[in-house]
Structure formats: structure tokens, C-alpha cells
Amino acid sequence: MGEATAFLTQSRYYSPVFNSAIFDGPVRVYFAQHQESLALKVYFRLKERLRTQGEDLRYGGKNLFVMLYPCSESFALSFSTQPGGDIVQEPLGEDWVFGVNGPLMDEDYEVLYQETEKVMLAWRESLATAGLE
């Protein structure tokens, strides 16, 4: 287990409801086992979206954690304020946490992908600025 993952599991974002995860490159999806179909849908749609954007770049060891909270109660324990509605993002050191409250509607996927793309674009720009790309 990497340092970022250990840091996440000790943070307020992690919940005992997360008993499953998908790890692939910088993307980490945490979910309750009964949400497996939703998690796979999020993962595969995100990977397809990144593939069409030509995302095969390094991200300097940074991670994007997508936390699929199964209910409003577990979501509220991690995010005391809900400025963005059912999808909230916050930095965790150099990583980013995306909290998703409950199941996603089709229109919510687009919001999630747009926000993750913004974070990854910022990562690419910081690597380019540092001459690491």
C-alpha cells in the first residue's frame, strides 16, 4: 500500500463502508461491495474518457481518489459542507478526493468527468512547468 493510500485511509474521507476498490494508475475508486456495478461503470467510463483525451501521461505520483458513498449519512460524515451537491472535490495533500453521494444519474457522470479532467490538466501543466513531461 502506497503512502498516499495510507494517508487516505487515515483521513476523514475514508469510511468503513468502503470494503472494495479499483486501482489503476492515478485513479483509485473506493466503494461498498454492493456498489460494484456502479464502481465499474464509473471506472470504465472514466478510463474511456481519458483514453479519448490521449491520457497516457505520468502524473508525478499523484492520485485521484473517487469515493462512492453508498448513502447520505456516510457522505455527510466525510464532507460536512456540501457546496457542490452530490459530487464534492477537495485536495488531500498533492492528491484529490472526489466524494460522490449515492448513486450517479447519467448527467452526473459528465460533471464527475469534467472535474477529474480539470485536476489532471493541472497535474500535466505542473509537470510541464517542472520539465518532467
N, CA, C and O atoms as a GROMACS GRO file, in nm:
protein
  532
    1MET      N    1   0.086  -0.118   0.000
    1MET     CA    2   0.000   0.000   0.000
    1MET      C    3   0.090   0.123   0.000
    1MET      O    4   0.183   0.132   0.080
    2GLY      N    5   0.062   0.218  -0.090
    2GLY     CA    6   0.142   0.337  -0.102
    2GLY      C    7   0.115   0.436   0.009
    2GLY      O    8   0.017   0.426   0.083
    3GLU      N    9   0.204   0.533   0.018
    3GLU     CA   10   0.192   0.636   0.121
    3GLU      C   11   0.063   0.716   0.106
    3GLU      O   12  -0.003   0.747   0.206
    4ALA      N   13   0.025   0.749  -0.018
    4ALA     CA   14  -0.097   0.826  -0.041
    4ALA      C   15  -0.220   0.748   0.004
    4ALA      O   16  -0.312   0.805   0.063
    5THR      N   17  -0.221   0.618  -0.025
    5THR     CA   18  -0.335   0.536   0.015
    5THR      C   19  -0.342   0.523   0.166
    5THR      O   20  -0.451   0.527   0.223
    6ALA      N   21  -0.229   0.508   0.231
    6ALA     CA   22  -0.226   0.502   0.378
    6ALA      C   23  -0.277   0.634   0.436
    6ALA      O   24  -0.351   0.634   0.534
    7PHE      N   25  -0.236   0.745   0.376
    7PHE     CA   26  -0.281   0.876   0.422
    7PHE      C   27  -0.432   0.889   0.406
    7PHE      O   28  -0.500   0.942   0.493
    8LEU      N   29  -0.484   0.841   0.294
    8LEU     CA   30  -0.628   0.847   0.268
    8LEU      C   31  -0.705   0.767   0.372
    8LEU      O   32  -0.805   0.815   0.426
    9THR      N   33  -0.660   0.646   0.401
    9THR     CA   34  -0.735   0.560   0.493
    9THR      C   35  -0.736   0.615   0.636
    9THR      O   36  -0.819   0.573   0.716
   10GLN      N   37  -0.646   0.707   0.667
   10GLN     CA   38  -0.645   0.771   0.798
   10GLN      C   39  -0.716   0.906   0.798
   10GLN      O   40  -0.723   0.973   0.901
   11SER      N   41  -0.769   0.945   0.684
   11SER     CA   42  -0.833   1.075   0.671
   11SER      C   43  -0.984   1.066   0.699
   11SER      O   44  -1.038   0.957   0.715
   12ARG      N   45  -1.048   1.180   0.704
   12ARG     CA   46  -1.193   1.185   0.727
   12ARG      C   47  -1.273   1.137   0.606
   12ARG      O   48  -1.392   1.111   0.617
   13TYR      N   49  -1.207   1.125   0.492
   13TYR     CA   50  -1.276   1.084   0.370
   13TYR      C   51  -1.301   0.933   0.365
   13TYR      O   52  -1.394   0.887   0.298
   14TYR      N   53  -1.218   0.859   0.434
   14TYR     CA   54  -1.230   0.715   0.431
   14TYR      C   55  -1.336   0.669   0.530
   14TYR      O   56  -1.349   0.725   0.639
   15SER      N   57  -1.412   0.568   0.491
   15SER     CA   58  -1.519   0.517   0.574
   15SER      C   59  -1.511   0.365   0.580
   15SER      O   60  -1.466   0.302   0.485
   16PRO      N   61  -1.554   0.306   0.690
   16PRO     CA   62  -1.559   0.160   0.698
   16PRO      C   63  -1.652   0.097   0.594
   16PRO      O   64  -1.644  -0.023   0.570
   17VAL      N   65  -1.741   0.176   0.533
   17VAL     CA   66  -1.830   0.121   0.430
   17VAL      C   67  -1.753   0.081   0.305
   17VAL      O   68  -1.802   0.002   0.224
   18PHE      N   69  -1.632   0.136   0.288
   18PHE     CA   70  -1.552   0.104   0.170
   18PHE      C   71  -1.480  -0.028   0.192
   18PHE      O   72  -1.377  -0.033   0.260
   19ASN      N   73  -1.533  -0.134   0.136
   19ASN     CA   74  -1.469  -0.264   0.150
   19ASN      C   75  -1.419  -0.317   0.016
   19ASN      O   76  -1.382  -0.434   0.005
   20SER      N   77  -1.420  -0.231  -0.085
   20SER     CA   78  -1.371  -0.269  -0.218
   20SER      C   79  -1.308  -0.148  -0.285
   20SER      O   80  -1.340  -0.033  -0.254
   21ALA      N   81  -1.218  -0.176  -0.379
   21ALA     CA   82  -1.152  -0.066  -0.450
   21ALA      C   83  -1.103  -0.114  -0.586
   21ALA      O   84  -1.078  -0.233  -0.607
   22ILE      N   85  -1.090  -0.019  -0.677
   22ILE     CA   86  -1.030  -0.042  -0.808
   22ILE      C   87  -0.912   0.054  -0.818
   22ILE      O   88  -0.930   0.175  -0.804
   23PHE      N   89  -0.792   0.002  -0.840
   23PHE     CA   90  -0.671   0.083  -0.854
   23PHE      C   91  -0.620   0.068  -0.996
   23PHE      O   92  -0.599  -0.045  -1.042
   24ASP      N   93  -0.598   0.178  -1.065
   24ASP     CA   94  -0.538   0.173  -1.198
   24ASP      C   95  -0.469   0.306  -1.224
   24ASP      O   96  -0.535   0.407  -1.246
   25GLY      N   97  -0.338   0.305  -1.220
   25GLY     CA   98  -0.264   0.428  -1.241
   25GLY      C   99  -0.300   0.529  -1.134
   25GLY      O  100  -0.305   0.495  -1.016
   26PRO      N  101  -0.324   0.653  -1.174
   26PRO     CA  102  -0.355   0.756  -1.075
   26PRO      C  103  -0.498   0.750  -1.023
   26PRO      O  104  -0.532   0.821  -0.928
   27VAL      N  105  -0.584   0.668  -1.084
   27VAL     CA  106  -0.726   0.664  -1.047
   27VAL      C  107  -0.751   0.552  -0.947
   27VAL      O  108  -0.715   0.436  -0.971
   28ARG      N  109  -0.813   0.588  -0.833
   28ARG     CA  110  -0.849   0.491  -0.729
   28ARG      C  111  -0.997   0.510  -0.697
   28ARG      O  112  -1.038   0.618  -0.656
   29VAL      N  113  -1.075   0.406  -0.716
   29VAL     CA  114  -1.219   0.414  -0.688
   29VAL      C  115  -1.248   0.327  -0.567
   29VAL      O  116  -1.221   0.207  -0.568
   30TYR      N  117  -1.304   0.387  -0.461
   30TYR     CA  118  -1.342   0.316  -0.339
   30TYR      C  119  -1.493   0.307  -0.332
   30TYR      O  120  -1.563   0.403  -0.364
   31PHE      N  121  -1.544   0.191  -0.288
   31PHE     CA  122  -1.689   0.170  -0.287
   31PHE      C  123  -1.725   0.056  -0.193
   31PHE      O  124  -1.638  -0.022  -0.153
   32ALA      N  125  -1.852   0.046  -0.159
   32ALA     CA  126  -1.904  -0.067  -0.085
   32ALA      C  127  -1.931  -0.179  -0.186
   32ALA      O  128  -1.970  -0.153  -0.300
   33GLN      N  129  -1.911  -0.303  -0.144
   33GLN     CA  130  -1.920  -0.414  -0.237
   33GLN      C  131  -2.051  -0.418  -0.315
   33GLN      O  132  -2.053  -0.456  -0.432
   34HIS      N  133  -2.160  -0.380  -0.251
   34HIS     CA  134  -2.289  -0.383  -0.323
   34HIS      C  135  -2.297  -0.276  -0.432
   34HIS      O  136  -2.392  -0.275  -0.510
   35GLN      N  137  -2.198  -0.187  -0.439
   35GLN     CA  138  -2.193  -0.084  -0.543
   35GLN      C  139  -2.099  -0.122  -0.658
   35GLN      O  140  -2.062  -0.037  -0.739
   36GLU      N  141  -2.062  -0.247  -0.666
   36GLU     CA  142  -1.962  -0.289  -0.763
   36GLU      C  143  -1.999  -0.250  -0.906
   36GLU      O  144  -1.914  -0.203  -0.981
   37SER      N  145  -2.124  -0.270  -0.945
   37SER     CA  146  -2.162  -0.236  -1.083
   37SER      C  147  -2.148  -0.086  -1.108
   37SER      O  148  -2.103  -0.045  -1.215
   38LEU      N  149  -2.186  -0.004  -1.011
   38LEU     CA  150  -2.169   0.142  -1.024
   38LEU      C  151  -2.021   0.177  -1.034
   38LEU      O  152  -1.981   0.258  -1.118
   39ALA      N  153  -1.939   0.118  -0.947
   39ALA     CA  154  -1.796   0.147  -0.946
   39ALA      C  155  -1.731   0.109  -1.080
   39ALA      O  156  -1.650   0.184  -1.133
   40LEU      N  157  -1.768  -0.006  -1.132
   40LEU     CA  158  -1.713  -0.047  -1.262
   40LEU      C  159  -1.758   0.046  -1.373
   40LEU      O  160  -1.681   0.078  -1.463
   41LYS      N  161  -1.882   0.089  -1.367
   41LYS     CA  162  -1.933   0.183  -1.467
   41LYS      C  163  -1.855   0.315  -1.461
   41LYS      O  164  -1.816   0.369  -1.564
   42VAL      N  165  -1.834   0.367  -1.340
   42VAL     CA  166  -1.757   0.491  -1.323
   42VAL      C  167  -1.616   0.471  -1.375
   42VAL      O  168  -1.564   0.553  -1.451
   43TYR      N  169  -1.553   0.362  -1.333
   43TYR     CA  170  -1.416   0.335  -1.373
   43TYR      C  171  -1.401   0.324  -1.524
   43TYR      O  172  -1.316   0.392  -1.583
   44PHE      N  173  -1.483   0.241  -1.588
   44PHE     CA  174  -1.469   0.221  -1.732
   44PHE      C  175  -1.504   0.346  -1.811
   44PHE      O  176  -1.440   0.375  -1.912
   45ARG      N  177  -1.604   0.421  -1.767
   45ARG     CA  178  -1.636   0.546  -1.837
   45ARG      C  179  -1.524   0.648  -1.820
   45ARG      O  180  -1.490   0.720  -1.914
   46LEU      N  181  -1.466   0.654  -1.703
   46LEU     CA  182  -1.355   0.746  -1.680
   46LEU      C  183  -1.234   0.706  -1.763
   46LEU      O  184  -1.171   0.791  -1.826
   47LYS      N  185  -1.201   0.577  -1.765
   47LYS     CA  186  -1.088   0.531  -1.845
   47LYS      C  187  -1.111   0.558  -1.994
   47LYS      O  188  -1.019   0.600  -2.064
   48GLU      N  189  -1.232   0.534  -2.043
   48GLU     CA  190  -1.262   0.561  -2.184
   48GLU      C  191  -1.249   0.710  -2.215
   48GLU      O  192  -1.195   0.749  -2.318
   49ARG      N  193  -1.299   0.790  -2.125
   49ARG     CA  194  -1.292   0.936  -2.143
   49ARG      C  195  -1.147   0.981  -2.147
   49ARG      O  196  -1.110   1.063  -2.232
   50LEU      N  197  -1.066   0.929  -2.057
   50LEU     CA  198  -0.925   0.967  -2.055
   50LEU      C  199  -0.852   0.916  -2.178
   50LEU      O  200  -0.764   0.983  -2.231
   51ARG      N  201  -0.889   0.798  -2.224
   51ARG     CA  202  -0.826   0.741  -2.344
   51ARG      C  203  -0.856   0.828  -2.466
   51ARG      O  204  -0.768   0.852  -2.548
   52THR      N  205  -0.979   0.876  -2.478
   52THR     CA  206  -1.013   0.961  -2.592
   52THR      C  207  -0.945   1.097  -2.584
   52THR      O  208  -0.929   1.166  -2.684
   53GLN      N  209  -0.905   1.135  -2.463
   53GLN     CA  210  -0.832   1.261  -2.444
   53GLN      C  211  -0.681   1.242  -2.462
   53GLN      O  212  -0.605   1.338  -2.451
   54GLY      N  213  -0.639   1.118  -2.489
   54GLY     CA  214  -0.497   1.091  -2.506
   54GLY      C  215  -0.420   1.087  -2.376
   54GLY      O  216  -0.302   1.122  -2.372
   55GLU      N  217  -0.487   1.045  -2.270
   55GLU     CA  218  -0.424   1.044  -2.138
   55GLU      C  219  -0.337   0.921  -2.118
   55GLU      O  220  -0.384   0.817  -2.071
   56ASP      N  221  -0.211   0.932  -2.154
   56ASP     CA  222  -0.118   0.825  -2.122
   56ASP      C  223   0.005   0.885  -2.056
   56ASP      O  224   0.114   0.828  -2.060
   57LEU      N  225  -0.014   1.001  -1.995
   57LEU     CA  226   0.096   1.073  -1.935
   57LEU      C  227   0.116   1.034  -1.789
   57LEU      O  228   0.026   0.980  -1.725
   58ARG      N  229   0.233   1.062  -1.740
   58ARG     CA  230   0.261   1.041  -1.598
   58ARG      C  231   0.198   1.155  -1.519
   58ARG      O  232   0.174   1.264  -1.571
   59TYR      N  233   0.171   1.128  -1.394
   59TYR     CA  234   0.111   1.231  -1.308
   59TYR      C  235   0.196   1.258  -1.185
   59TYR      O  236   0.145   1.307  -1.084
   60GLY      N  237   0.323   1.227  -1.192
   60GLY     CA  238   0.413   1.259  -1.083
   60GLY      C  239   0.378   1.192  -0.952
   60GLY      O  240   0.405   1.248  -0.846
   61GLY      N  241   0.320   1.074  -0.956
   61GLY     CA  242   0.286   1.001  -0.834
   61GLY      C  243   0.161   1.049  -0.764
   61GLY      O  244   0.130   1.003  -0.655
   62LYS      N  245   0.089   1.141  -0.825
   62LYS     CA  246  -0.034   1.193  -0.764
   62LYS      C  247  -0.150   1.098  -0.792
   62LYS      O  248  -0.149   1.023  -0.890
   63ASN      N  249  -0.248   1.101  -0.704
   63ASN     CA  250  -0.363   1.012  -0.716
   63ASN      C  251  -0.493   1.089  -0.716
   63ASN      O  252  -0.505   1.197  -0.658
   64LEU      N  253  -0.589   1.030  -0.782
   64LEU     CA  254  -0.725   1.084  -0.784
   64LEU      C  255  -0.814   0.977  -0.720
   64LEU      O  256  -0.836   0.870  -0.777
   65PHE      N  257  -0.865   1.008  -0.600
   65PHE     CA  258  -0.948   0.914  -0.526
   65PHE      C  259  -1.095   0.946  -0.550
   65PHE      O  260  -1.140   1.056  -0.520
   66VAL      N  261  -1.168   0.851  -0.605
   66VAL     CA  262  -1.312   0.866  -0.625
   66VAL      C  263  -1.379   0.780  -0.519
   66VAL      O  264  -1.369   0.657  -0.522
   67MET      N  265  -1.448   0.845  -0.426
   67MET     CA  266  -1.511   0.777  -0.314
   67MET      C  267  -1.661   0.772  -0.340
   67MET      O  268  -1.729   0.875  -0.341
   68LEU      N  269  -1.714   0.651  -0.362
   68LEU     CA  270  -1.856   0.633  -0.390
   68LEU      C  271  -1.928   0.599  -0.260
   68LEU      O  272  -1.936   0.483  -0.220
   69TYR      N  273  -1.980   0.701  -0.194
   69TYR     CA  274  -2.050   0.681  -0.067
   69TYR      C  275  -2.188   0.621  -0.096
   69TYR      O  276  -2.262   0.674  -0.178
   70PRO      N  277  -2.224   0.511  -0.028
   70PRO     CA  278  -2.350   0.444  -0.058
   70PRO      C  279  -2.474   0.515  -0.005
   70PRO      O  280  -2.585   0.487  -0.050
   71CYS      N  281  -2.455   0.607   0.091
   71CYS     CA  282  -2.571   0.675   0.148
   71CYS      C  283  -2.532   0.815   0.194
   71CYS      O  284  -2.414   0.846   0.212
   72SER      N  285  -2.633   0.899   0.212
   72SER     CA  286  -2.611   1.038   0.252
   72SER      C  287  -2.542   1.048   0.388
   72SER      O  288  -2.465   1.140   0.411
   73GLU      N  289  -2.571   0.955   0.477
   73GLU     CA  290  -2.512   0.960   0.611
   73GLU      C  291  -2.360   0.943   0.606
   73GLU      O  292  -2.287   1.018   0.670
   74SER      N  293  -2.313   0.845   0.529
   74SER     CA  294  -2.168   0.825   0.520
   74SER      C  295  -2.101   0.941   0.445
   74SER      O  296  -1.989   0.979   0.477
   75PHE      N  297  -2.170   0.996   0.346
   75PHE     CA  298  -2.118   1.112   0.273
   75PHE      C  299  -2.106   1.232   0.367
   75PHE      O  300  -2.004   1.301   0.366
   76ALA      N  301  -2.208   1.256   0.447
   76ALA     CA  302  -2.210   1.372   0.538
   76ALA      C  303  -2.101   1.363   0.645
   76ALA      O  304  -2.053   1.466   0.692
   77LEU      N  305  -2.062   1.242   0.684
   77LEU     CA  306  -1.955   1.227   0.782
   77LEU      C  307  -1.820   1.272   0.726
   77LEU      O  308  -1.734   1.318   0.801
   78SER      N  309  -1.802   1.260   0.597
   78SER     CA  310  -1.676   1.297   0.534
   78SER      C  311  -1.674   1.440   0.483
   78SER      O  312  -1.569   1.505   0.483
   79PHE      N  313  -1.789   1.488   0.440
   79PHE     CA  314  -1.798   1.623   0.386
   79PHE      C  315  -1.904   1.698   0.464
   79PHE      O  316  -2.024   1.685   0.436
   80SER      N  317  -1.861   1.777   0.561
   80SER     CA  318  -1.957   1.846   0.648
   80SER      C  319  -2.036   1.953   0.573
   80SER      O  320  -2.150   1.982   0.607
   81THR      N  321  -1.975   2.010   0.470
   81THR     CA  322  -2.048   2.105   0.387
   81THR      C  323  -2.062   2.044   0.249
   81THR      O  324  -1.973   1.972   0.203
   82GLN      N  325  -2.171   2.073   0.185
   82GLN     CA  326  -2.195   2.016   0.054
   82GLN      C  327  -2.216   2.127  -0.049
   82GLN      O  328  -2.326   2.141  -0.104
   83PRO      N  329  -2.110   2.208  -0.076
   83PRO     CA  330  -2.127   2.320  -0.168
   83PRO      C  331  -2.158   2.278  -0.310
   83PRO      O  332  -2.226   2.350  -0.382
   84GLY      N  333  -2.108   2.160  -0.352
   84GLY     CA  334  -2.126   2.120  -0.491
   84GLY      C  335  -2.235   2.017  -0.511
   84GLY      O  336  -2.245   1.957  -0.618
   85GLY      N  337  -2.318   1.997  -0.410
   85GLY     CA  338  -2.425   1.898  -0.426
   85GLY      C  339  -2.376   1.757  -0.401
   85GLY      O  340  -2.312   1.730  -0.300
   86ASP      N  341  -2.406   1.668  -0.494
   86ASP     CA  342  -2.376   1.527  -0.474
   86ASP      C  343  -2.236   1.485  -0.519
   86ASP      O  344  -2.197   1.371  -0.498
   87ILE      N  345  -2.161   1.576  -0.578
   87ILE     CA  346  -2.022   1.549  -0.614
   87ILE      C  347  -1.938   1.663  -0.559
   87ILE      O  348  -1.953   1.779  -0.598
   88VAL      N  349  -1.849   1.628  -0.466
   88VAL     CA  350  -1.764   1.727  -0.400
   88VAL      C  351  -1.619   1.686  -0.419
   88VAL      O  352  -1.586   1.568  -0.413
   89GLN      N  353  -1.534   1.784  -0.443
   89GLN     CA  354  -1.391   1.755  -0.458
   89GLN      C  355  -1.312   1.841  -0.362
   89GLN      O  356  -1.343   1.958  -0.339
   90GLU      N  357  -1.208   1.780  -0.307
   90GLU     CA  358  -1.120   1.852  -0.215
   90GLU      C  359  -0.978   1.798  -0.229
   90GLU      O  360  -0.959   1.680  -0.257
   91PRO      N  361  -0.878   1.885  -0.211
   91PRO     CA  362  -0.740   1.837  -0.216
   91PRO      C  363  -0.706   1.759  -0.090
   91PRO      O  364  -0.758   1.787   0.018
   92LEU      N  365  -0.619   1.662  -0.105
   92LEU     CA  366  -0.565   1.585   0.006
   92LEU      C  367  -0.415   1.577  -0.017
   92LEU      O  368  -0.365   1.484  -0.080
   93GLY      N  369  -0.343   1.676   0.035
   93GLY     CA  370  -0.201   1.688   0.002
   93GLY      C  371  -0.189   1.723  -0.146
   93GLY      O  372  -0.250   1.819  -0.192
   94GLU      N  373  -0.112   1.644  -0.220
   94GLU     CA  374  -0.099   1.664  -0.365
   94GLU      C  375  -0.202   1.584  -0.443
   94GLU      O  376  -0.212   1.597  -0.565
   95ASP      N  377  -0.278   1.501  -0.374
   95ASP     CA  378  -0.381   1.419  -0.436
   95ASP      C  379  -0.515   1.492  -0.430
   95ASP      O  380  -0.526   1.598  -0.368
   96TRP      N  381  -0.616   1.434  -0.495
   96TRP     CA  382  -0.752   1.490  -0.492
   96TRP      C  383  -0.851   1.382  -0.455
   96TRP      O  384  -0.839   1.267  -0.496
   97VAL      N  385  -0.949   1.421  -0.375
   97VAL     CA  386  -1.057   1.332  -0.336
   97VAL      C  387  -1.186   1.383  -0.399
   97VAL      O  388  -1.220   1.501  -0.386
   98PHE      N  389  -1.256   1.293  -0.467
   98PHE     CA  390  -1.388   1.323  -0.522
   98PHE      C  391  -1.488   1.239  -0.445
   98PHE      O  392  -1.486   1.116  -0.453
   99GLY      N  393  -1.576   1.304  -0.371
   99GLY     CA  394  -1.680   1.235  -0.298
   99GLY      C  395  -1.809   1.235  -0.378
   99GLY      O  396  -1.854   1.339  -0.424
  100VAL      N  397  -1.868   1.117  -0.394
  100VAL     CA  398  -1.993   1.103  -0.469
  100VAL      C  399  -2.099   1.052  -0.372
  100VAL      O  400  -2.083   0.946  -0.312
  101ASN      N  401  -2.206   1.129  -0.357
  101ASN     CA  402  -2.314   1.097  -0.265
  101ASN      C  403  -2.417   1.008  -0.334
  101ASN      O  404  -2.496   1.054  -0.416
  102GLY      N  405  -2.414   0.879  -0.298
  102GLY     CA  406  -2.515   0.787  -0.351
  102GLY      C  407  -2.495   0.754  -0.497
  102GLY      O  408  -2.391   0.785  -0.554
  103PRO      N  409  -2.594   0.692  -0.557
  103PRO     CA  410  -2.581   0.653  -0.698
  103PRO      C  411  -2.577   0.775  -0.789
  103PRO      O  412  -2.634   0.880  -0.758
  104LEU      N  413  -2.510   0.760  -0.902
  104LEU     CA  414  -2.499   0.868  -1.000
  104LEU      C  415  -2.610   0.858  -1.104
  104LEU      O  416  -2.644   0.749  -1.151
  105MET      N  417  -2.664   0.971  -1.137
  105MET     CA  418  -2.756   0.979  -1.250
  105MET      C  419  -2.669   1.000  -1.374
  105MET      O  420  -2.554   1.041  -1.362
  106ASP      N  421  -2.723   0.973  -1.492
  106ASP     CA  422  -2.643   0.985  -1.614
  106ASP      C  423  -2.580   1.123  -1.630
  106ASP      O  424  -2.465   1.134  -1.673
  107GLU      N  425  -2.653   1.229  -1.597
  107GLU     CA  426  -2.598   1.364  -1.613
  107GLU      C  427  -2.486   1.392  -1.513
  107GLU      O  428  -2.402   1.479  -1.538
  108ASP      N  429  -2.484   1.320  -1.401
  108ASP     CA  430  -2.379   1.339  -1.301
  108ASP      C  431  -2.244   1.287  -1.349
  108ASP      O  432  -2.140   1.338  -1.308
  109TYR      N  433  -2.245   1.185  -1.435
  109TYR     CA  434  -2.119   1.133  -1.487
  109TYR      C  435  -2.041   1.243  -1.557
  109TYR      O  436  -1.920   1.254  -1.539
  110GLU      N  437  -2.108   1.322  -1.636
  110GLU     CA  438  -2.040   1.428  -1.710
  110GLU      C  439  -1.974   1.528  -1.615
  110GLU      O  440  -1.862   1.572  -1.639
  111VAL      N  441  -2.043   1.563  -1.508
  111VAL     CA  442  -1.986   1.654  -1.408
  111VAL      C  443  -1.860   1.593  -1.347
  111VAL      O  444  -1.757   1.659  -1.335
  112LEU      N  445  -1.868   1.466  -1.309
  112LEU     CA  446  -1.753   1.398  -1.250
  112LEU      C  447  -1.636   1.397  -1.347
  112LEU      O  448  -1.523   1.426  -1.307
  113TYR      N  449  -1.660   1.364  -1.474
  113TYR     CA  450  -1.551   1.357  -1.571
  113TYR      C  451  -1.491   1.494  -1.599
  113TYR      O  452  -1.369   1.506  -1.611
  114GLN      N  453  -1.572   1.595  -1.609
  114GLN     CA  454  -1.520   1.730  -1.634
  114GLN      C  455  -1.431   1.774  -1.518
  114GLN      O  456  -1.325   1.833  -1.540
  115GLU      N  457  -1.473   1.747  -1.396
  115GLU     CA  458  -1.395   1.788  -1.280
  115GLU      C  459  -1.265   1.709  -1.268
  115GLU      O  460  -1.161   1.765  -1.233
  116THR      N  461  -1.268   1.578  -1.298
  116THR     CA  462  -1.145   1.500  -1.292
  116THR      C  463  -1.049   1.544  -1.403
  116THR      O  464  -0.927   1.547  -1.382
  117GLU      N  465  -1.102   1.578  -1.518
  117GLU     CA  466  -1.016   1.627  -1.627
  117GLU      C  467  -0.948   1.757  -1.589
  117GLU      O  468  -0.832   1.779  -1.626
  118LYS      N  469  -1.018   1.845  -1.517
  118LYS     CA  470  -0.956   1.971  -1.473
  118LYS      C  471  -0.837   1.944  -1.382
  118LYS      O  472  -0.731   2.006  -1.396
  119VAL      N  473  -0.855   1.850  -1.289
  119VAL     CA  474  -0.746   1.817  -1.196
  119VAL      C  475  -0.628   1.758  -1.273
  119VAL      O  476  -0.514   1.798  -1.251
  120MET      N  477  -0.655   1.666  -1.363
  120MET     CA  478  -0.547   1.603  -1.439
  120MET      C  479  -0.478   1.702  -1.532
  120MET      O  480  -0.357   1.691  -1.554
  121LEU      N  481  -0.551   1.796  -1.586
  121LEU     CA  482  -0.490   1.901  -1.668
  121LEU      C  483  -0.394   1.984  -1.583
  121LEU      O  484  -0.284   2.017  -1.627
  122ALA      N  485  -0.436   2.019  -1.463
  122ALA     CA  486  -0.349   2.095  -1.373
  122ALA      C  487  -0.223   2.014  -1.340
  122ALA      O  488  -0.114   2.070  -1.332
  123TRP      N  489  -0.237   1.883  -1.320
  123TRP     CA  490  -0.121   1.798  -1.295
  123TRP      C  491  -0.026   1.801  -1.413
  123TRP      O  492   0.095   1.817  -1.395
  124ARG      N  493  -0.079   1.785  -1.535
  124ARG     CA  494   0.005   1.786  -1.655
  124ARG      C  495   0.078   1.919  -1.669
  124ARG      O  496   0.196   1.924  -1.704
  125GLU      N  497   0.006   2.028  -1.642
  125GLU     CA  498   0.067   2.160  -1.653
  125GLU      C  499   0.180   2.177  -1.552
  125GLU      O  500   0.283   2.236  -1.584
  126SER      N  501   0.160   2.127  -1.430
  126SER     CA  502   0.266   2.141  -1.330
  126SER      C  503   0.387   2.055  -1.366
  126SER      O  504   0.501   2.095  -1.340
  127LEU      N  505   0.364   1.937  -1.426
  127LEU     CA  506   0.477   1.855  -1.472
  127LEU      C  507   0.551   1.922  -1.587
  127LEU      O  508   0.674   1.920  -1.592
  128ALA      N  509   0.475   1.982  -1.680
  128ALA     CA  510   0.536   2.051  -1.793
  128ALA      C  511   0.619   2.170  -1.746
  128ALA      O  512   0.729   2.195  -1.795
  129THR      N  513   0.564   2.242  -1.650
  129THR     CA  514   0.636   2.359  -1.594
  129THR      C  515   0.765   2.315  -1.527
  129THR      O  516   0.867   2.384  -1.536
  130ALA      N  517   0.760   2.200  -1.461
  130ALA     CA  518   0.879   2.150  -1.394
  130ALA      C  519   0.975   2.077  -1.488
  130ALA      O  520   1.083   2.034  -1.448
  131GLY      N  521   0.934   2.064  -1.616
  131GLY     CA  522   1.018   1.997  -1.716
  131GLY      C  523   1.020   1.846  -1.703
  131GLY      O  524   1.114   1.781  -1.748
  132LEU      N  525   0.917   1.789  -1.642
  132LEU     CA  526   0.911   1.644  -1.620
  132LEU      C  527   0.823   1.572  -1.719
  132LEU      O  528   0.810   1.450  -1.711
  133GLU      N  529   0.763   1.642  -1.810
  133GLU     CA  530   0.672   1.578  -1.906
  133GLU      C  531   0.747   1.535  -2.029
  133GLU      O  532   0.687   1.479  -2.121
   0.00000   0.00000   0.00000
